[in-house]
Amino acid sequence: MPSRPIALNAEATESLAKSCAAQGIQRFTFGSSCSVYDSLPPGVVYDEDAVLTPRGAYAGSKAQAEVYLRESTSTDFRPTILRQGTV
């Protein structure tokens, strides 16, 4: 059985995205996290091209969901990923 973060963040996101795409919903917004950058050294510029270096189950599950969404992007399904910072 998958861990709770993986089930909630990765698998549920994939299932929801598949359902939306099947219903013809083209836009999908995913609230990710800056924790996908956990292991990068200080001073690195973090943008959408930065390497994902998650550490821990939560960050890994968010990164896994992002990878799925990027791979599922098409002309009919266009997800937007927001990497929200930690205050």
ZICOR-V850217 format. One record per run of one state. SS is the DSSP state (2 for helix, 1 for strand, 0 for the rest). FROM is the first residue (numbers start at 0). LEN is the number of residues. Records with the same first field share a line. If there is no record, write none. Layout:
BEGIN
SS = FROM-LEN  FROM-LEN
END
This chain:
BEGIN
0 = 0-3  22-4  31-2  37-19  71-6  82-5
2 = 3-19  33-4  56-15
1 = 26-5  77-5
END
